[in-house]
Amino acid sequence: MSTQTVTGSGAHYRRPDRPEILVVDDDPAVLDGLSELLESEGYGVSTARDGWSALAKLRGGLKPSVILLDLMMPAMDGWDFRQEQLRDDRLKDIPLVIITAAGFSENSIKTQFGNTELVSKPLPVDALLGAVRRHLPS
């Protein structure tokens, strides 16, 4: 049984038998491209265009297996989102993969964000899918 979720960049379908990925990015082309890629790999996908929208979805009951998070966004950027995520006991343990074109090193990201992974834009498909798979339950 599928449930439809309207995400602002189109409708996405979630099935309870497949891992859900939350993609947080302000670029509609990135949201659409990642949604298409992840859905073709068998994942459910929800999207948000900024940190506030992502937090609203998470606090509203969305339970993703992994969050893909851009850093540079309007309204609430990735740094502020991460601070809010870590303050919320229900959200703090959701794995996070940083996706950014900002040119940060893996060490810099780990220092600022804790136990996260970095995939730099433009996003290499194999690296991105590998990062997602590493954070899924076995």
N, C-alpha and C positions, 0 to 999 in steps of 0.2 A: 504494500500500500504506500503510495507517494503522497507527500504533502507539498504544496506549492508555497514558496516564499518569495515575495516580491522584494527586490533589493535595491531598486533605484536604477540598476543597469540592466534590468530584464528579470524574467522569472527564472528561478532555479528550483530544482526538485531535490528533496531530501528523502532518502530512504533510511530507515533505522538500521539496516544491515551493512551500511558502509560508513567509513570514517568521514567526518565533516571537517572541512577546512574553512576558516574565516580569513578572507583576504581584505586587508585594510590599506587602501591607497586612494589618493585623490585623482589619479589619472584614469578616466573612463576606459581608455584603450588598454591599459594594464589590467584593470578589473575584468574586462571582457576577455582578453587574451588568456589570463591566468584561469578564469572560470572555464573557458573552453578546454584548455589543456588539462586541468585537474579533473573535470568531468569525464574527459575521454580516457583518463586513467582509472576511472571508477570511483572517484571521490564525490561526496556531496560538497557543494560550495555555497557559502554565504559571503556577501560583500558589504563593505562600509567605506564611505569616502573620507572619513576622518575618525579621530579617536573617540569623540563624543558619540558618534553613531555606533561605533563598535562596542563601546561600553553599554550603551542602551540595549543593544541586541544581546550581549552577554548577560546583563542583569535581568533581561526579560526572559531568560531561559535557554538561550542558545548554548550548546555544550560542544564546542569544536574539539577535535583531537589536537589540532595545531592552529596557531595564528601566524599568518604571513603579514608582517607589518612594515610599511614604508615609514621612514623617519620624517621627511619633509612634507607636511600637510598643513592646510589651513585649519582654523578652529581649534583643534587639539592635535599636536604633532606626536610623533612616536615616543619621544622622551616623556612627555606628560602622560600619555596613555600608559606607558610601562609603570610609572609611579602609581597611578590609580590601580592598575592591575595588581601590583604587589601589595597594596593596602587592603585589598578585598580578599578575604580568606577563600571565597568561592571561586576566585579567578586566578589567584597567584600561581597555581601549579600547572596552568595550561601552557604547554611548550610554545616558545616563540622563535620564529625565524625572521630576522631582519632582512628586508629587501630594499636596497637603496642604491642610488647613483652618486651619493655624496662623497665617496672616496675614503671611507673609514677602514681601518685595519680590523682584522678579527680580534686582536688583543684589545684595541680601543673599545670595540662593541662589548666584549666580555666584561671589561672594567666598568663600563657605564650601565650595562643591562643585566649583568649576571649570567646565568647559564642559558645563553642563547647562541644561535648560529647566524652567520652572515652570508648572504648571497648577493653579490653586487650586480647592479643593472649595467648593461643589458643582461637579462637573466639567462644564464646557460641552462637549458632544459634539464640535462642530466644532473647538474649540481642542485638545482631546485628540487627535483623529484627525490634525489638522494637525501636532502635535508628533511623533506617532509616524511619520508619513510623511516628515517632514524628516530623520529619523535612519535611514531605510532606505537600503540601497545602491541606486543608480540602475540 
